[in-house]
Amino acid sequence: MPLTHPRNLLMASSESSSGAAASGPQIMRRSRVQEGVAHPNGAHWDGLGVNFALFSANATKVELCLFDENGETELERIELPEYTDEVWHGYLPDARPGTVYGYRVHGPYEPDAGHRFNPNKLLLDPYGKQIVGELTWDPAVFGYRAGSDDTTFDDRDSARFMPKCRVIEPAFTWGRGERPRIPWERTIFYETHVRGYTMRHPAVPEGLRGTFSGLGVREVLDYVKSIGVTSVELMPVHAYVDDDFLLAKGLRNYWGYNTIGFFAPQPRYMATPFVNEFKEMVAKFHDAGIEVILDVVYNHTAEGNEMGPTLSFKGIDNASYYRLLPDRRRYYINDTGTGNTLNLSHPRVLQMVTDSLRYWASEMRVDGFRFDLATILGREPEGFDEGGGFLDSCRQDPVLSSVKLIAEPWDCGPGGYQVGGFPPGWAEWNDRYRDTVRAFWKGDDAQVPEMASRLTGSADKFNKRGRKPWASVNFITAHDGFTLRDLVSYNDKHNEANGENNRDGHSDNLSYNYGVEGPTDDPTIHEIRLRQMRNFLATLFLSRGTPMLLAGDEFSRTQGGNNNAYGQDSEIGWIDWALDEEGVALAEFTQKLIAIRQALPMLRRGRFLTGQHDETLGVKDATWLTPDGREMTDESWSDGNARCMAVLLDGRAQPSGIRRPGTDATLLLVLNAYHDVVNFTLPDAPGGREWDCLVDTNQPELDAPPSFGFGEQYEVTGRSFLLFMLKPDASRQEGEAIRSFKHVMAAFQKACADIVLVPK
């Protein structure tokens, strides 16, 4: 049966299709209301009053509900008087910033047709800029009757169990600070958690710990800057809710991948009642020259599937906001594995997501976004499409195309794995890099060819359509999985604290404990683990691509073997700043690696290495070598037992699209994943006379690089990584090569002399 058009029902009864009506509150006052305007969506104060606008294509009436400042008492319901282009709107000339509100939306409750309107349920504004209060998991927040299926209708009022929205005053004085605008080829991401990073930080006042203000404390900023990372990537900061099954176990949603408000910061992360606290944090990071990247979750919401609660989108216009099964619209398409999938094929939903991104990029001045399960965002009804509406919107948008866009390029749906499949302008998390590097250093068979590709930018995935090596975001560890220390300390996950009998989390981690599961006093095992951590860090920062470091890995942070700490808002998930000498030493080693990377253009150039001989320049940009110093043959590449490899990066290779020789330092990277010493013969290289050893993960304390002549054999310790730089022959090659060498050496010496500002 076709629905009656909403405009014709503006004056109809608020009674739902089931015959149940919303119970009205005692009217405490009667506000003046005018028609207002349909754009922009959300609640906007214009200096005189507040305009409210809410999209719903299928509602029959929308009521604006006003509350006291704490969101506890409903003061008034105001029917939005106008409906324009599927947007309900009204203007309150007496409303001001600080007004607390929510919506009740009327319409048919027909789950089989995809409609779940229930005016007894208070709803959050999808464009709400600030959230007041927290969700209480009561049966009243569900649209159907407790103990029944979702086709029943529940008439209990949910308002007292629901968070509300607050109208904000957006004004903020940014001063003269500029965005850092770090070039992609110099970018180094640092993934961390707003709460977990400072909950145990000794320099952060107790009242600021776990908040945006806590991240802005000077000692925190000084430390982050001292490492050398350029861009802090914050795990989700959008307003989210705690899952009821976690609360029942005494846990809560720590990571935050359960969004309910795409414009509002998570209240738990605020030390003040003002949204500008987030802006102040961003301003401080920018003043320190550090970018702020947000991990965002636009693929699903906290409302779950048909058995989930009615908190916002489901009650505003379920059939528009979510992807529903075409032939059974009572049920949700679940390509996310979380119960529902946002329908970005709908123009108004696409508008909401892009409006949200522009708000955070423009009003909040963040520098980029990492998109959780980003394949979802490129999905159209027929599957993933790199020319889909959302990806095209970002590409042409003058704001979004100018910030960093990073995809997690997979989801749970068919054809969901899309590493390398995103369009130009996007970077992507490269899990092939993660898995290959882990397998190589673990000593698995036949890893050399794959490792060669990952070390040089993963051209097999990204070298197309003018994309650059920076499109590959290289990582060894991330929030999801083992920390670096746990990666070399545990064969198996230990997630018992999650209350799921250790069934959750990945079981195949490509990890190795070297003889003992967990902590050990065995000095031999301990030393191997430390060296392997240095190997992973050296590989990460000396590979082409964009490195991403998980916060705390630089000083050997552990989660006790828990590889799925999503519910651990506790010492398991928080960073421990009580560092021992080994932790400090590893942080200093990390700092040195980053300084070397930034000083050596051959490690971060915007061109893929081909290994082909350039006839014009007489140069081969990359030459792969066996331990005897000779170029690898087809037989060498196919040797599944090979564990040691090297690559010579010629600094004379073409640096850009202009056909001219380069003048960068020539480098030699040696990787030995074999468990014992390998004697490596140092090769000849044009324009030099000897090699300076900048990095040996078996000797992390190197302060002055020792020199070695061509043809000398270097004893490469089992499981170690080395970086050599060619010392130019001054008698044959004056000019840029010499100056480049001196510049790199100065940067090396500075990195060795600097002290990492580790809190005491």
N, C-alpha and C positions, 0 to 999 in steps of 0.2 A: 504494500500500500504506500503510495507516495506521501511524503511528509508535507504538511501545510507549511507554506513559507513563513519564516519567523516574523517577518514584518507585519503579517496579517494577524499575528497573535500577541502583539505587544500588550493589549489590554485584557488578554485572557486570564483565566484563573491560573495561579501558580501550582495547581494540583498536577502531579505527575501522571504519566500514562498508566501507572499501577493503581491510581486512586489515592495514593498517600500524598499529603501536603507537608511542606516545611512549616514547622512551628515558628511563629514570629516572636521576636523579643519584645520586651516592654519598651515602647518608644520613649526615649529620654529627651529627645530634642528633634527639631525638624530643620535640616539645613536647606539653604537656598541651593537650587540646582538649575543649571542652564544646559543647553544642548552640547556645547563644547565642539571638539573636532575629532576626526577619526585617526589623525596622525599627529605625533608618533604614538606607537603602542606603549602601554604602561601608564604610570602616574607621573606627571610632569608639572612641577611648580614653575609658573611664569613670572613670579615676583608679585602677583596679585592674588592668585588662586591656584587650584590644582585641576588639571585635566586628566580624566581617567578614560582609557580606551582599551578594549579587550576584544580580540578576534574570536569569533565562533560562528561557523557557517551554518550550524544546525540547531542552535539554541532557540528557544522561544521567548526568553526573557532573561535579563541579567540584573542582579541586585548587588550593589556595592554596600558592604557591611563595614561600619566604622566602630572602632574599639577604643577603650581607654589606653593610656600611654604604655601600659604593661601588657596589653593584649588579652586581658582577662575578662573584661565585661563588654558585651556588645551594646553599643549605645544607639545605633540607628541603622536602618536599611533604606537604601535609596535606589529606586529603579532607574537604571541608566536610560535616559529618555530618547536617545537617537540610535539609529542603526544604519550605517553607511558602508557600502562595499564589504559587507560581512564583518564589520567592526561595530561593536556596541560602545557608546561613548556618552560622557556627560562631564560638565564643568562645575566645580564647587568653588564659588568666589570667596568663601570664608575659610577654606581649608588651607593648611600651612605645612611646611616641612615638619616632620615628626608625627603626622597623622598616621595612625595604625589602621590597617584595612585588610579585607579579604573579599572574596566574591562568592555568591551563590548563583548557580546557573541552572535555569529551568529548561526542560525539553524532554523528549521521550526516553524512557528507560527500556530499551529494546536491545539487549545484548546480541541477539541473533542478527540484528541489522547493524551492529557496530556502535550503537548509541548507549551511553551509560550516564545520562544526566540524572542528578539527584540533588535538589536544592537543599536537602538537609545536611549536605556536606559542605563545610567551608573550604574554599579553594584558594591556593596561593596564586598570585598574579605571575604568569610566566616571565613578565618583564620587571618584576619587583627588584628594586636595587638594594634593599636591606631586609633581612629576616629577623623577626622578634620571636624568641621562645624556641622550644624544641618539640618535636613530635612525641606524643605519648601513644604507645601502641594499645589502643582500646578498640573493641569491636565496632565502636561508632565511626571509626575512620574508614570503614569498608562500606561500599555501596550496597552490598547484599547482606542478608540476615546471617548472623553467626550460626554455624552449624549446618547451613544450607548451601546449595550451589549458587553460582553467580547470577542465575536468572531471577532470583528472588530480589525483593526491594526492601532496603532498611530505612526506617524513618527516624532513627535517632539522630540528634544534632551532634555534629563532630567538633563544633567550634572550640570548646574548652580543651580539647586534646590536640589542637592544631597550632603550629606556628603561624604567625601573621606577617604581613609586609608593612614596611614603614616608608613613607614619603621622605626623600632625602633632599638636603640642600647640596647641590653639586659643586658649588664654588670652592676653588682651591688655588692658592698662589704657588705656582711651580718655581718661581724665581727665574734665574738666567741659566739654569742647568740644561744641558743638551743630552739627547739620547747618545749612548756610546757608539751605536751603529758599527759594530765590529764586523769587518769583512768576513765572509764565509771561510776563506782559506786560513784565517787566524782564529776561528771560533773553537772554543773548547767548552763543552757543556759539563755542568756539575749538577747531577740530579740529587735533590734532597727533599725533605719533608718539613713544612713550616713548623709543626709542633715538635717532631722528633729531633730536629737539629739543635734546639736550644733548651729542651726540658732538663738537661743535666749540665748545661754550660755554666761554669763557675763565675763568669763575668757578667752574666745576664741576671738582673734583679728577679727575685722569685715571682713577683707579680707580672712580669713581662715574659716569663718563660713560656714557650709554645705558641707565641703570637707573632703577628706581623711586626709589632714594635720590638719584640725580642730579636728578630732577625736584623733589625736596624741598629742594634747596639754596636758601638764603635769597634769593640774588640772582635766581634763576629765579622764585621766587614773587613777589618784589617787582616784577619786570618784568611778569609776567602780570597782576598786580593793577593796575599803573599804566596798562595799556592801557584798562582798564574792562570787559573781558569778565567774565562772571559764572560761566561753566561750561566747564571744560576737557573736551573730548570726545576720549578716548584711542582711537586705532586698536587693533585686537585685542590683548588682553593674555592671553587664554586660551592654554594650552600648544598649540603647533602644530609642524608638522614642515616641513623644507625639502624641496621637490620634487627628485627625483633628476635631472630634466632640467636644472634650474637649477644644481645642484651640478656637473654635467658641464661646464657653461659657465663655471665659476668664479664663479657668482652664488649667491644664496640667497633664500628667501622673506622679503622685507623687510616687506611690509605685514602678513602674518600671517593672511590669510583661508584658513587650512588647518588648522582646529582638530582636535585629537585628545583634548583634555581640557577639559571645560567647567567644572571646579571648580578647576583648578590654574593659577597664574600661569606665564607663559612663563619658563623658567629663564634664558634669555639676558638678561632684564631685571632679574635679581636680583644685587645686589652682595654679598649675604650668603646663607648657606644657610637662612635663615628666612623663611617666608611672611609673618610679621609685618612685614617690610620694606614690603610693599604697604600694610598698615594704617597704618604710620607716615607714608607719603606722603599718604594720604587725610587723616589727622589734620592734617597741616601745611597742606594746601589748605583744609580746613574752617576752621582757625584764621585763615587769610587771608580767609575769607569767600567762597571759591570752591568751586563744586560740581565733582564728578568724575563724568563720564558715560562709560560703556564702550560701545565698538562691539563687538557680539557677533555670532557666526556660528553660528546654530543650524539653518541650512538644509541643511548638508552636513557631511561629515567628510573627513579626509585619506586615507581608505581607498580613494577612487576607485571605479571600476566593477568589473566582474567580473575584470578583469585587474590590479586594484590589490592592495596588500599586505593582510595580515591582522594588524592591530595591536591591535584592541580589539573594537568592536561587531560587526564581521563574523564574528569567531570566537566571540563570546559568544551571539549569537542574530540572525543575519543577517536572518531572515524577519520578525522583530519590529521591528528598529531601522530598516530601510530600506524605502522604497517600491519594490516590484518590479512588473514588468509582469505583469498578472493571468494572462495566458495563456502567458507564457514567464518563469517565475520565476527563471530563471538570470540574467536581465538586470534592470538597474536603471532606474527612471524618472529622467530627468535634466533636471528643470525648473530646475536651478541652473547647468547648463553646466559642471559640475565632475566629472561622472561618477556621482554618487549624490545622493539626496535623503532626508533624515531623515523618518521616518514619524511625524509628530506626531498622526496619527489613532489610534495605538496608545496606550492609557492609560498604560503604563509609560514609554514614550518621552516622552509629554507630561509625566508626573511628573518625569522626569529634567530636562527643560528648565526647568520651573517651580521645581523644587528648586534648580537651579543659580542661577536669577535671585534667588530668595529668599536663597540663601547670600551672593551678592555684595551684595545690598541690605542684609541684616541683619548678617551676620558681618563683611563687609568694608566696610560702610557707604557704598557708592557711591550716587549720587543719581539715577541713571537709566541708560537703555540706548538705544542706537541699533541697530536690528536690520537686519543685512545681508540683502538680498533678502527682505524681510519678507512679501511676498505668499505665499511658500512656507509661512510659519507659519500663514497663514489658509486654506491649501488643504486641502480634503477630497477624497475620491475623485472627486466630481463637479465640482470646481473651487474657485475662491476663494469663501469664505463669510465675510462679516464677523461672522457668528454662529458661526464654527467653534470647535472645542474650545479651541485655544490662546488666541484673542482673548477668548473668554468667560471663560477661566480668569484672565487678567490683569485683566479688568474687575471680577470679583467678589472677587479676592484682596485681603485687607486690607493686605498689604505691597506688592504690585506695583502696585495701583491708587493708591498714595500716592507713587510715584516718577515721574520723567519717562520717558515711553515714546515713542520716535521711530522711525518706520518708513521704510525705504527701500522705497517701495511699488511694486516691480516685480520680476519674475523672467523666466526664459527660457521658461516654459511658456505654453500657450494661455490667453489672457485675462490675461496676467501683469501688464499695466500697470494699476495701481489707484490712481493719484494722486487723492486725494479720496475714496477708497472705504473707508477705515478707519473704525472706529466712534468714537463720542465718547470723549474721554479720551486719544486718540492725537494726536501731531503727526506730520507727514510731510515728508520731503525733497521739495521742489517743483522738479523739473527744468524745468517750464514757466516758472517764474520765471527760472531760470538762462539758458535759451535765448532767452527774450524780451528780457531785459535785454542780453544779448550782441548780439543782432540789432539792437536799437534803436540802441545806441551805435556799432555798426559802420556804421550808416546804411542798413540794408536798407529796402526799400519796405514801406508799409502796416503799420507796427508800432505806430502810435499807439493804436488801440483795445485791442490786447492789452497794451500797456505800461501803459495806464491801469488795467486789471484787476490786473496784477501789483503795481503800485505801492501799491494800496490793499487788499491782503490776499488777493487771488485768491478773491473771494466766489463766483465761478462754480464753484469746486471745493470750497470748505469751508463756505459759509454754509448749513448744514442741520443739523437735529437738535441745535441749541444749541451747535454748535461755534463756536469763536472764531477771530479772525485769527491768534492764535499757533499754530494748528494747521499753518499754512504755514511750514515752515522754509525761509527764503529763503537762497540761496547763489549766488555767481557762480562760485566755484571750490571744488574739494574735492580730496582726495588723488588721486582718479582723474581725470586730465586735466591741462591746463596750469595752472601757477601764474598769478597775476594778471599778473606782468611778462611771462611768456611769451605770455599771451593777446594782448598788444598788441605783441609782437615777432616772432611767427612766423605765417606763413600755413599752414605744414604741420608735422606732427609730425617729430621727429628722434630716433627710438628705436633707432638703430643699436647703441648700447651694450648693448641687451637681447639681442643675438645672434639676432634673428629676421628679419633683413633688412628692418627697418622695416615689417613687415607687421602688427605688433601695435598695440594702442591705437586710439582713435577717429580717423577721418580727417576727419570733419566737426565742427570745433571752434568754428565761428562766430568765428574769430579773424581778426586783420588786422595786418600788419606795417608799414603806412603807407609803404611804398616800399623797404625794405631787410629782407632776411630775417636776423633775429638782431641782435647788437650793432651799433651804428653810432656814428660820430662826427658825423653830420649834426645840427646843433643844432635845426633845425626839426622833424625827425622825433622827436628825443629829447624835445622839449617837448610834442609831441602825445601821445606815449606816457605821459609823466608825468601830463598832464591827464586822459587817458582812465582811468588807474588811479585818480585822485581821483574821476572821475565814477562809476566802478563802486563805489567805497567809499561815496561819498555816497548813491548809489541804494540800496545795501544797508542802510545804517543809518538812512535816512530813509523807508524803506518800512514799511507795516504788515505784521506778521508777525514771526517770530522769526529774527533774523539769525544766520548762521553764517559765521565768518571762518576761512579756512585759515591756519594758523600760518605766519608769514613773509611773507604777502601785505602785511602792514602796513608792511613795510620793503623791498618790491620784491625778494623772493627769486626766484631763477631755477633751473630744472633744465636749462638749455641746450636747451630745446625738447623734452625728453622728456616725453611726456604719459601714460606708463605705467610709472612707476618702481617697479613692484611687486617686482622682483628686485634693486633697486639699493641694497643696504646699503653705501653708499659716499657720496662727496661729492656725487654727483648727487642722492641722496635725503635727505642730511642738511642741516640748516639752517646756513647760513654767517652767523656773528655778526660778521664783520668789516664793519661798516656804513660806508658813505660818508655825506656830508652829505645827499644826496638821500634815502637810506634813513631817516636819522634824521628828516628833515623830513616824510616820508610817515607815519612812525609817530606823530609829533606831530599831524599832520592827522587820522589815524585816531582818536587819543585824543580830539580835540576833537569829532569827529562823534558818538562814543559818549556823551560828556558831554552834548551837545545833545539826543540822543535821550532820555536818561534824564531830562532836565529838562523836556521837552515832552510832556505827556500825549497831545496830538493825534496824535503819531507812533506811539503804542503802545497806544492804548485797546483794550479788549476788545470793541469793537463794529465791525461792518462798515460802511463808508461806502456809502450808497445813492444819493446825488445827488438824492433826492426832497425836495420842499419839505414841511416839517413845519408844517401849518396852525396847530396849537396854539401852537408856539413861534415861529412866523414865521421859521424858519431852514432853510436848506439846508446839510447838513453838508459837501458837496463840490460845488464848481462848477468845471467844466473850461473853460479859457479858450484862445483863440487869441492869437497875438502882439500883436494890436491891443487886447487887454484885454477882448474881448467873449466872451460865453458861446458855446461850440462848438455848432454846428448839425449836423443829420444830414449835410449836405454836407461840413462840416469833418471829421467822423468818417470819411467814406468817401474822403477825399482821400489816395490812396496815396503822394503826393509829400510829404506833411507830415512834417516832421522836428522841429518845435518845438512843445511843449505845456506847459501849466501847469495847476495845480489849486490852488484856494483852499479851505483847510480852516477852517471857521468854528468858533471856540472856544466859541461859544454853543450848539453842537449838543448834543443829549441825551447826557450822559456815561454813563448806565447805564439799567437797566430802569425806574427811577423817572422819571416824566415831569416833568422840571425842566430848566431851561436850564443849560448849562455855563458855566464861568468860565475856561476855559483860553485860552491865547494863540491868536490866529488866525494861520494860516501861509499862505504862498504858495510853492509849489515850481515852479520853472521848469527845464525840461529842453530843451536845444537840441542835437540830434544832427546838425544841418546843419553843413557844413564851414566856413561863413562866419558873420560877425556877423549877428544878428537883432535889430532894434530892438523891444524889448518894452515895451508901455505898461502901467504899473503901475495896477491897477484900484482903484476905491473899495471901501471895506469899512466896514460899520457899526461905530460905536463907536471909530473911530480917526482919525488925521489924517495919518499917514505910515508908511512901511515902513522897518524896519531890516534891512540885509543881513547875515545871520549867516554865510552860506557862499557863496563864489563860487570854483568850482574853478579859475578862471583867476587868482585871487588868494588862494592858500591861506594866506598869511601874515597875513591880516586879524586885527588885534588888537582894534580898536575898530570896531563895526559902523557904517558910514555910513548916513545916513537919506535917504529919497527920498519926495517928495510924491506924492499921487494924481495920475494923469495924466502924470507924468514918463515919459520914455522911457529905458530902461536898455539900454545896448549889451551884449547877451549874446554873448560870444565864441563863435565856432564850437566845437562840441563842448565844452559846459560845462553845469554844474548849479548852480542858485542856490537858496538858501533865504532867504526874507524872513519877518520877524515883525512883525505889526501893533503899532505903538506906540499904546496907548490914549489917548484924548482925556480928559485929567484934568478938563477943565471939564464934561464930560458924563457921565463914568462913573467913579465912585469905587469903592473897595472891592476885591473879589476880583480883578477884571481887572488893576488896577494892581499889587496884590501879586503876582499871577502873573507879570506882566511883569518886576518887579524880581527875583523869584526866578530866572527864566530868565537874565536878564542877569548875575546874580551867578555862576551856573553857567558861563555862557559865558566870563566873565572869568577864572574859576578854571581852566578848561580851557586857555585861552590862556597862562596864567602857569605852569602845571605843566610840569615837564620829565620826559619819558618816561625811565624808568630803563634806557636801552639800555646793555648791557655795553660797556666800552671795552677 
